């Protein structure tokens, strides 16, 4: 079984979150670190002979009362041999097998909340039965910013193939939203544009502690530095400000930060460090 780690559950106080291994992929290190020279970013991560770095597709299962919520769906399984090689994707291991491995029936998922709709975040929304696109979570409402859904359908982005029609199945129960709202009881949108225009991060509020899923505002722990943006970011300066705001919020509230593409330490706390911030692995994670 190709999973990287077993499901990891945390009780926030009336809300249970479980970190799930939604798959892995590899992307070009230079593109992942933008203007940062390889001599600097290679101190934190190791590139393969094709200059790709390993990335996780971390997802969350949020359980509160009668609701079962998925945050992010990872890359999914809809890839031919060529893309499997390009992105180092194993199509046999993605979010649905991870859920089943944790004893969760995908049909019991009530809601899916996405930070944005790039293929490595929304690919798990659907799967292929032959050539027919099928919803992975047939009973779930899918929540995303309206700006993001509009841009995805128009393919507004730097990468021409990152918004993919099979992930945007119009028959799904789309619930687009606008602004910083309470998406579901205890689940809040935190606007964090820059990577895309409609990107938001997600705060899950428990009675004892909060958790914040930052999405691609900070894809790995190595991107914590202020100028560490991706070449894929539409608006790097906006992304930097979004990152500062998210890190400040997490540090102030002592929330758990969940880092979407971090392969080694996806659960961290944030501490002020001079005029910026540093990350510390979550105790017991």
Secondary structure by P-SEA (a helix, b strand, c coil): ccccccbbbbbcccbbbbbbcccccccccccccccccccccccccccccccbbbbbbbbbbbbcccbbbbccccccccccaaaaaaacccccccaaaaaaaaccccccccbbbbcccccccccccccccccbbbbccccbbbbccaaaaaaaaaccccccccccccccccccccccccccccccccbbbbbbccccccbbbbbbbcccbbbbbccccccccccccccccccccccaaaaaaaaaaaaaaaaaabbbbbbccccccccbbbbbccccccccccccc
